[in-house]
Amino acid sequence: MDKNNETEEQLKERLRKEILEELNNENLKAEKEKEVAPSFSIPKKTNPVSFEPKLDEAANDDKVDSTVNNRDSKSSKLVLVICAVVVLIAIILFPTISNILSKQKSSSRRPSIDVEQPKEKEYEKITLESEVIGTLKYPIMHNDVTKKTNYYSKDKLTISDFSNNDILYNALVDVYEGNMAKYNGAYTGKYCGGTSKKVSLDARYLRMRIENLYTKKAKYSLTNFVVPANSKSTKYVGTWKYDKAKAKYIYYGNCGTTPTSNIEYYDIKVPYEASSSDKNVEIYVNNYVAFAIVNKQNNSYVLYKNADYTGQITKGVLKTKDYQKELEDIVKNYNEKNKMSSYKYTFTIVDCAYQDYCFLGGEWVK
């Protein structure tokens, strides 16, 4: 079209198109530059410039407002539901929370107390001076002073080596005399003793003494037994008979002839050392042991090293009639202890009655 012959309307239309084309070319050029040089910003959407009038903008705004309103309404409902759940949980847990807070408040007010930890029990170091040494019960190793027979003849000794008669005899010697009751019943045989000695003894006292002397595991039988006529440990020498129906022992006295002899045999022990095992479960007492033959006619004595009365150590004359006590003093004060034999007694607290120590065994110290 010839520009010189354009009408005014045609001129306006041509200019509008040129301007629009020039703007579009500028936008295209800008897009190509962005593709060449990467950008770290969010690209803006570039639309071709149009001078065409926009349609339905009001309608679009109405749609946006409606969508926003719907979202706000749903959010409000969700918040209300969450709030209701939180309130409900708080109501349910309120007593528990209140109790916890109350305890914490109470404990914060309570003064702290240091609890002292119990100390481990300390055990006494056992020596000859320990009080327990004086309470130990030694078995009678030599029952009849008119005979050489004694339990030291064994290298090692336990309660099982004692005869049943000697177990019962040892227990009787340890019974408190006040536990004996006056006996007015009949005898199934001859009674040989004075009126004051008519006594009976409940068998349970013998049982308790045996358990306290030789542990609860000691094996024995409740049968008749005899106390040697020359025993110096009890005045109730002779026969004790067991009444099984009444579970009692009845004293019958000594109906035999008391043997007389000018010669008596003694075993003498003098402790010189004491020790114990861990926690004092066992106690060990070492003794010097000597064996003496005494002639009652002239009070002379001979002291021997061995249980068969051999290996002479020394001899002399006794000054008193208490032979046992005087002989113990001689052994205790004798200077040449290397000439004497050493014997170890063992006592235990395991399985003993009344928490006392019981005799467990004995042996020669080599």
C-alpha positions as CSV (number, residue, x, y, z in Angstrom):
1,M,0.0,0.0,0.0
2,D,1.3,3.4,-0.9
3,K,2.0,5.3,2.2
4,N,1.3,8.6,0.4
5,N,-2.2,7.7,-0.4
6,E,-3.0,6.2,3.1
7,T,-6.0,7.5,4.8
8,E,-5.8,8.6,8.4
9,E,-7.4,5.4,9.6
10,Q,-5.0,3.3,7.6
11,L,-2.0,5.3,9.0
12,K,-3.1,4.7,12.6
13,E,-3.6,0.9,11.9
14,R,-0.1,0.6,10.3
15,L,1.6,2.5,13.1
16,R,-0.1,0.3,15.7
17,K,1.0,-2.9,14.0
18,E,4.6,-1.6,13.7
19,I,4.8,-0.7,17.4
20,L,3.3,-4.1,18.3
21,E,5.8,-5.9,16.1
22,E,8.7,-3.9,17.5
23,L,7.7,-4.8,21.1
24,N,7.3,-8.5,20.2
25,N,10.8,-8.5,18.7
26,E,12.2,-7.0,21.8
27,N,10.6,-9.7,24.0
28,L,11.9,-12.4,21.7
29,K,15.4,-11.0,21.9
30,A,15.2,-10.9,25.7
31,E,14.1,-14.5,25.9
32,K,17.1,-15.6,23.8
33,E,19.5,-13.7,26.0
34,K,18.1,-15.5,29.1
35,E,18.7,-18.9,27.4
36,V,22.3,-18.0,26.8
37,A,23.1,-16.6,30.3
38,P,21.7,-18.8,33.1
39,S,19.9,-16.9,35.8
40,F,19.5,-17.9,39.5
41,S,16.4,-15.9,39.9
42,I,12.9,-17.0,39.2
43,P,12.1,-16.1,35.6
44,K,9.2,-13.9,35.0
45,K,6.7,-15.0,32.5
46,T,6.7,-12.6,29.5
47,N,3.6,-12.4,27.5
48,P,3.3,-10.7,24.1
49,V,2.0,-7.2,24.5
50,S,-1.5,-6.9,23.3
51,F,-3.6,-3.9,23.2
52,E,-6.7,-6.0,23.0
53,P,-9.1,-5.3,25.8
54,K,-9.0,-7.8,28.7
55,L,-12.2,-9.7,29.2
56,D,-13.8,-11.2,32.3
57,E,-11.3,-9.8,34.8
58,A,-14.0,-9.2,37.3
59,A,-15.2,-12.7,36.9
60,N,-11.7,-14.1,37.5
61,D,-11.4,-12.0,40.6
62,D,-14.6,-13.4,41.9
63,K,-13.4,-16.9,41.4
64,V,-10.1,-16.2,43.3
65,D,-12.0,-14.6,46.2
66,S,-14.3,-17.6,46.3
67,T,-11.4,-20.1,46.4
68,V,-9.6,-18.1,49.2
69,N,-12.8,-18.0,51.2
70,N,-13.3,-21.8,50.9
71,R,-9.7,-22.4,52.0
72,D,-10.1,-20.0,55.0
73,S,-13.3,-21.8,56.0
74,K,-11.6,-25.2,55.9
75,S,-8.6,-24.0,57.8
76,S,-10.8,-22.4,60.5
77,K,-12.7,-25.7,61.0
78,L,-9.4,-27.7,61.2
79,V,-8.1,-25.3,63.9
80,L,-11.3,-25.6,65.8
81,V,-11.0,-29.5,65.7
82,I,-7.4,-29.4,66.9
83,C,-8.2,-27.0,69.7
84,A,-11.1,-29.3,70.8
85,V,-8.8,-32.3,70.9
86,V,-6.1,-30.5,72.8
87,V,-8.6,-29.3,75.4
88,L,-10.0,-32.9,75.8
89,I,-6.5,-34.4,76.3
90,A,-5.7,-31.7,78.8
91,I,-8.9,-32.5,80.8
92,I,-8.1,-36.2,80.8
93,L,-4.5,-35.8,81.8
94,F,-5.0,-33.0,84.3
95,P,-5.2,-35.2,87.5
96,T,-2.0,-37.0,86.5
97,I,-0.1,-33.8,85.7
98,S,-1.4,-32.2,88.9
99,N,-0.2,-35.2,90.9
100,I,3.3,-35.2,89.3
101,L,3.6,-31.4,89.9
102,S,2.5,-31.8,93.5
103,K,5.1,-34.6,94.1
104,Q,7.8,-32.5,92.5
105,K,6.9,-29.5,94.7
106,S,6.8,-31.7,97.8
107,S,10.2,-33.3,97.0
108,S,11.7,-30.0,96.4
109,R,10.7,-28.8,99.8
110,R,11.8,-32.0,101.6
111,P,15.4,-31.8,102.9
112,S,17.8,-34.3,101.4
113,I,19.0,-37.1,103.7
114,D,22.2,-38.9,103.1
115,V,21.6,-42.6,103.7
116,E,24.6,-44.3,105.1
117,Q,25.5,-47.5,103.3
118,P,25.8,-50.5,105.6
119,K,29.4,-51.3,106.3
120,E,30.7,-54.8,105.6
121,K,31.0,-56.8,108.8
122,E,34.4,-56.8,110.3
123,Y,35.6,-60.1,111.7
124,E,37.8,-60.3,114.8
125,K,41.3,-61.7,114.3
126,I,41.3,-64.8,116.4
127,T,44.1,-65.2,118.9
128,L,44.4,-67.1,122.2
129,E,43.2,-64.0,123.9
130,S,39.9,-63.9,121.9
131,E,36.8,-64.4,124.1
132,V,35.5,-67.2,121.9
133,I,38.5,-69.4,122.6
134,G,37.3,-69.8,126.2
135,T,33.9,-71.0,125.1
136,L,35.1,-73.9,122.9
137,K,34.0,-77.3,124.0
138,Y,36.7,-80.0,123.6
139,P,35.6,-83.6,123.5
140,I,36.8,-86.0,126.2
141,M,39.6,-87.9,124.4
142,H,40.5,-90.2,127.3
143,N,37.4,-91.6,129.1
144,D,38.9,-94.0,131.6
145,V,42.0,-92.9,133.5
146,T,42.8,-96.5,134.5
147,K,43.5,-97.4,130.9
148,K,45.9,-96.1,128.2
149,T,43.2,-96.1,125.5
150,N,42.6,-92.7,124.1
151,Y,41.5,-91.0,120.8
152,Y,44.9,-89.3,120.3
153,S,46.1,-92.7,118.9
154,K,44.6,-91.7,115.5
155,D,46.4,-89.4,113.1
156,K,43.2,-87.6,112.3
157,L,39.9,-87.6,114.2
158,T,36.3,-86.7,113.4
159,I,33.0,-87.3,115.3
160,S,32.5,-90.5,113.3
161,D,35.5,-92.0,115.0
162,F,33.8,-91.8,118.4
163,S,31.8,-94.7,119.7
164,N,28.0,-94.1,120.2
165,N,28.6,-94.7,124.0
166,D,31.2,-92.0,124.1
167,I,29.1,-89.5,122.1
168,L,26.3,-89.9,124.6
169,Y,28.7,-89.8,127.5
170,N,30.3,-86.5,126.3
171,A,26.8,-85.0,125.9
172,L,25.8,-86.0,129.4
173,V,28.9,-84.3,130.9
174,D,27.9,-81.1,129.1
175,V,24.2,-81.2,130.3
176,Y,23.3,-78.7,133.0
177,E,22.5,-80.7,136.1
178,G,19.5,-78.5,136.8
179,N,17.8,-80.2,133.8
180,M,17.8,-83.5,135.6
181,A,14.4,-84.2,137.3
182,K,13.8,-86.3,140.5
183,Y,12.7,-89.8,139.6
184,N,10.1,-91.7,141.6
185,G,9.2,-94.3,139.1
186,A,10.0,-98.0,139.0
187,Y,13.2,-99.6,137.8
188,T,13.3,-102.5,135.4
189,G,16.4,-103.8,137.1
190,K,18.6,-103.1,140.1
191,Y,19.3,-99.5,141.1
192,C,22.8,-98.9,142.5
193,G,23.0,-95.4,143.9
194,G,22.0,-93.1,146.7
195,T,18.6,-91.6,147.1
196,S,19.8,-88.2,145.9
197,K,20.9,-89.6,142.6
198,K,17.5,-91.0,141.6
199,V,17.1,-88.8,138.6
200,S,15.9,-88.9,135.0
201,L,16.7,-86.7,132.0
202,D,14.6,-85.8,129.1
203,A,16.3,-87.2,126.0
204,R,16.0,-83.9,124.1
205,Y,18.6,-82.4,126.4
206,L,21.1,-84.9,125.2
207,R,20.1,-84.3,121.6
208,M,20.7,-80.5,122.0
209,R,24.1,-81.1,123.7
210,I,25.2,-83.4,120.9
211,E,24.2,-80.9,118.2
212,N,26.0,-78.2,120.1
213,L,29.1,-80.2,120.6
214,Y,29.4,-82.1,117.3
215,T,27.1,-80.3,114.8
216,K,23.6,-81.2,113.7
217,K,25.0,-83.7,111.2
218,A,26.5,-86.0,113.9
219,K,25.2,-89.6,113.6
220,Y,24.2,-91.4,116.8
221,S,21.5,-93.5,118.4
222,L,19.6,-93.0,121.7
223,T,20.5,-96.2,123.5
224,N,21.7,-97.2,126.9
225,F,25.2,-96.0,127.7
226,V,27.8,-96.3,130.5
227,V,29.9,-93.6,132.1
228,P,33.2,-95.0,133.2
229,A,33.4,-95.7,136.9
230,N,36.7,-93.7,137.2
231,S,35.4,-90.7,135.2
232,K,36.4,-87.4,136.7
233,S,33.9,-85.5,134.5
234,T,30.6,-86.3,136.3
235,K,29.4,-87.9,139.5
236,Y,26.7,-89.9,137.7
237,V,29.0,-92.7,136.8
238,G,27.6,-96.1,135.8
239,T,24.6,-97.0,133.6
240,W,21.9,-94.7,132.0
241,K,19.0,-96.6,130.5
242,Y,16.7,-95.1,127.8
243,D,13.0,-95.3,128.2
244,K,11.8,-95.0,124.6
245,A,8.1,-94.7,125.5
246,K,8.7,-91.6,127.6
247,A,11.8,-90.4,125.7
248,K,13.7,-90.2,128.9
249,Y,17.0,-91.4,130.4
250,I,16.9,-92.9,133.9
251,Y,20.0,-93.2,136.0
252,Y,20.6,-96.7,137.4
253,G,23.9,-96.0,139.1
254,N,27.1,-98.1,139.1
255,C,26.2,-101.6,139.9
256,G,29.6,-103.0,139.0
257,T,32.8,-103.1,141.0
258,T,34.8,-99.9,140.7
259,P,38.3,-100.9,139.6
260,T,41.1,-99.8,141.8
261,S,44.6,-99.1,140.5
262,N,47.6,-97.2,141.8
263,I,48.5,-96.3,138.2
264,E,46.5,-93.6,136.3
265,Y,47.0,-92.3,132.8
266,Y,46.5,-88.7,131.7
267,D,46.6,-86.7,128.5
268,I,47.6,-83.1,129.0
269,K,47.0,-80.3,126.4
270,V,48.1,-76.7,126.6
271,P,47.0,-74.3,123.8
272,Y,49.8,-72.1,122.3
273,E,48.3,-70.7,119.1
274,A,44.9,-69.9,117.6
275,S,43.8,-68.8,114.2
276,S,40.8,-68.9,111.9
277,S,39.6,-69.3,108.3
278,D,38.0,-66.5,106.3
279,K,35.1,-64.8,108.2
280,N,35.9,-67.0,111.2
281,V,33.9,-69.9,109.8
282,E,36.4,-72.3,111.3
283,I,38.7,-71.8,114.3
284,Y,42.0,-73.6,114.7
285,V,43.7,-74.2,118.1
286,N,47.1,-75.7,118.3
287,N,48.1,-77.4,121.5
288,Y,51.2,-78.9,123.0
289,V,50.1,-82.4,124.1
290,A,51.9,-84.7,126.5
291,F,50.9,-88.0,128.1
292,A,51.6,-88.8,131.8
293,I,51.7,-91.9,133.9
294,V,51.0,-91.2,137.6
295,N,51.7,-93.5,140.5
296,K,49.2,-92.6,143.2
297,Q,51.2,-94.3,146.0
298,N,54.1,-91.8,145.8
299,N,52.7,-89.1,143.4
300,S,55.5,-89.7,141.0
301,Y,54.9,-89.0,137.3
302,V,56.6,-89.6,134.0
303,L,55.7,-87.3,131.0
304,Y,55.8,-88.8,127.5
305,K,55.6,-87.4,124.0
306,N,53.5,-90.1,122.3
307,A,49.9,-91.3,122.7
308,D,51.1,-94.8,123.5
309,Y,53.1,-93.4,126.4
310,T,56.5,-93.7,124.9
311,G,59.2,-91.1,124.2
312,Q,59.9,-89.8,127.7
313,I,60.1,-86.1,128.1
314,T,60.6,-85.6,131.8
315,K,59.6,-87.0,135.2
316,G,59.2,-85.8,138.8
317,V,56.9,-85.8,141.8
318,L,53.6,-84.1,142.1
319,K,52.8,-82.0,145.1
320,T,49.0,-82.1,145.1
321,K,46.2,-84.6,144.4
322,D,44.9,-82.5,141.6
323,Y,47.0,-84.4,139.1
324,Q,45.3,-82.9,136.0
325,K,45.8,-79.3,137.0
326,E,49.4,-79.7,138.2
327,L,50.4,-81.7,135.1
328,E,49.0,-78.9,132.9
329,D,51.1,-76.3,134.7
330,I,54.2,-78.5,134.2
331,V,53.6,-78.8,130.5
332,K,52.8,-75.0,130.2
333,N,56.0,-74.0,132.0
334,Y,58.3,-76.7,130.4
335,N,61.1,-74.9,128.6
336,E,61.9,-77.5,125.9
337,K,58.6,-77.4,124.0
338,N,60.4,-78.9,120.9
339,K,60.3,-82.2,122.8
340,M,56.5,-82.2,122.9
341,S,54.0,-83.0,120.2
342,S,51.6,-80.5,118.6
343,Y,47.9,-81.2,118.0
344,K,45.4,-79.0,116.1
345,Y,41.8,-78.9,117.0
346,T,39.3,-77.6,114.4
347,F,35.9,-76.0,115.4
348,T,33.2,-74.8,113.0
349,I,30.2,-72.6,113.3
350,V,28.4,-74.3,110.4
351,D,25.4,-76.5,111.4
352,C,25.9,-75.8,115.2
353,A,23.1,-75.2,117.6
354,Y,22.8,-71.8,119.4
355,Q,25.4,-70.2,117.1
356,D,28.2,-71.8,119.1
357,Y,31.3,-73.4,117.6
358,C,31.2,-77.2,117.3
359,F,34.1,-79.7,117.3
360,L,34.9,-80.7,113.7
361,G,38.1,-82.7,114.0
362,G,41.6,-83.0,115.2
363,E,45.0,-84.0,113.8
364,W,48.6,-84.2,114.7
365,V,50.8,-81.3,113.3
366,K,53.7,-82.9,111.5
